[in-house]
Amino acid sequence: MAVDTTVPLTGRGRGAPTAARLLRPRSYEEAAEAVRDCGHRGAIARGRGRAPGEAARNAGGDVLDMSALDRVHAIDAAGGTVLCDAGITLRRLAELLLPLGWFVPVPPGAERITVGGAVGADLHGPNHHRAGSFARHLLSFELLTADGSVHVVDRGTPLFDATTGGLGLTGVVLTATLQLQPVATSLLLTGSDRAGDLDELMARLCDADLRHTYATARVDLLARGAATGRGTVLHADHAPPEALPARLARRPLATRPHLPGTPQLPQRLVPPMAADRPLGRRALGLLNDLRHRSAPRSRAGTLRGLAAALPALDGGHALGRGGGTVAYRCAVGHGGEDVLRHVVRRVAEQGCAARPGLLKRFGEGSPGWLSFPARGWGLSLELPAGAAGLGVLLDELDEEVAAAGGRVCLARDRRLRPELLPSMYPLLDDFRELRAAVDPDAVFTSDLARRLGL
Ligand SMILES: Cc1cc2nc3c(=O)[nH]c(=O)nc-3n(C[C@H](O)[C@H](O)[C@H](O)COP(=O)(O)OP(=O)(O)OC[C@H]3O[C@@H](n4cnc5c(N)ncnc54)[C@H](O)[C@@H]3O)c2cc1C
């Protein structure tokens, strides 16, 4: 097994790295050996490190990079299930499955998320309002626990519910069996609707949820006054074969369908995100205005390949592209709309956001005890870490979200105050109890777990 002794690791979105011993097991036996032999600072599994926060880091301890364990063991093409290693990326899995007429049940915005990372963070996608999160499609998994033994964990058991969304703290997922979604083509029919303020945007998103498989909304976080929270709803559905032109209909399940590009503003017109200096709010405001006004009021029926359309639905959030950003994702239940309005207004007043926010409606919650998405609304922001007053602002927002019975996403967190955690995650004590039972010496730990006392 390859071992690098002191590797500086960050989450996606950067921030100060912490150094750990990085081990790359190439077999389940090597993974078990790594867990049994880890030092007093414990170990944590890591997929591709795409979680923006501290969840896959372990300062002074061991980090198990699972990306070499990435085999597909069995595909049931009739029943639509797959048994695969946890280190395989969802993108690779989708490439293998599409020609067979199957697709991953929860597609992420990021390309290189692993199955293990999707279990650990209980991934949610732009189809959450219909499909729920990753745990709902997971039939079972094999878990390597702290004593080095491997357990098959089935749905409906406490260990299943603690592990899905459990941020790697119950053990290392080695393999997973997933229920897939059937698709007839590898293309999406996409569309958009423009809204002049936040209330209109929320109403349009509710409407899009009723009609479309995938739906999200981009929020202009610089617009103020009557235009506060204006934005665009983006929606998509898997294209039926009859929607394809003859050229594409010959190979409806091609993994890389050849489509003409969608017209976009030239990249050089988009100023890079500046994390540690003023953002040129005026220039960005004008650019947002131009974008908003030039977007069609409503558009539908544009054909796009899955690989291009899905990241766009995630708001095109290339987290950390410019370095030094803080990812903030919060959720509030239905009835918590005033909190959303206030969060958007406060961020707009602060004038620090360089990228649009991402608004989403969540459907049925997950059985995962620390799972983030629950029925209601989700709002995701990406803010420059160096923005003046950002820490105070986010602390205020945390309190408001917690008071409304909402929560922040732990896989993205680098700064939540631990005292707010129990009200955000009411099953936290059950999680701690189970963790103490399966891992009494707290072998599995992370920077996040230490800071929040998980
Ligand atoms: C551009 C972008 C878009 C994103 N969009 C979304 C989105 O739409 N929805 C969403 O939910 N998230 C989203 N994320 C966040 C990210 O995708 C998730 O946090 C995901 O878990 C990261 O996967 P990973 O494989 O890189 O895992 P890592 O970041 O390496 O780890 C994430 C967590 O999973 C645990 N873990 C990883 N592998 C295993 C394993 N084998 N066994 C046990 N635990 C394990 C880790 O310990 C850690 O706690 C996005 C991130 C980016 C960068």
The ligand as an ORCA input file, in Angstrom:
! r2SCAN-3c Opt
* xyz 0 1
  C     -18.569     21.590     -7.647
  C     -19.194     20.805     -6.500
  C     -20.556     20.535     -6.516
  C     -21.151     19.815     -5.477
  N     -22.488     19.538     -5.531
  C     -23.057     18.811     -4.551
  C     -24.434     18.450     -4.609
  O     -25.122     18.759     -5.571
  N     -24.956     17.760     -3.572
  C     -24.218     17.369     -2.505
  O     -24.740     16.701     -1.602
  N     -22.908     17.682     -2.428
  C     -22.326     18.383     -3.413
  N     -20.992     18.706     -3.342
  C     -20.231     18.282     -2.146
  C     -19.543     16.919     -2.389
  O     -19.912     16.421     -3.590
  C     -19.903     15.892     -1.349
  O     -19.514     16.378     -0.117
  C     -19.256     14.483     -1.597
  O     -19.397     13.752     -0.428
  C     -17.815     14.534     -1.948
  O     -17.433     13.246     -2.422
  P     -15.967     12.685     -2.314
  O     -15.987     11.340     -2.888
  O     -14.984     13.662     -2.867
  O     -15.812     12.549     -0.744
  P     -14.826     13.290      0.255
  O     -14.974     14.763      0.077
  O     -13.483     12.745      0.139
  O     -15.491     12.842      1.631
  C     -16.781     13.298      2.014
  C     -17.221     12.563      3.289
  O     -17.483     11.207      2.963
  C     -16.655     10.342      3.737
  N     -16.232      9.226      2.892
  C     -15.606      9.269      1.691
  N     -15.366      8.025      1.254
  C     -15.843      7.186      2.192
  C     -15.878      5.762      2.344
  N     -15.389      4.930      1.402
  N     -16.417      5.258      3.471
  C     -16.939      6.064      4.426
  N     -16.940      7.396      4.346
  C     -16.397      7.952      3.242
  C     -15.481     11.189      4.179
  O     -14.923     10.714      5.380
  C     -16.139     12.540      4.357
  O     -16.729     12.629      5.607
  C     -20.363     19.390     -4.381
  C     -18.995     19.648     -4.372
  C     -18.411     20.328     -5.423
  C     -16.922     20.563     -5.395
*
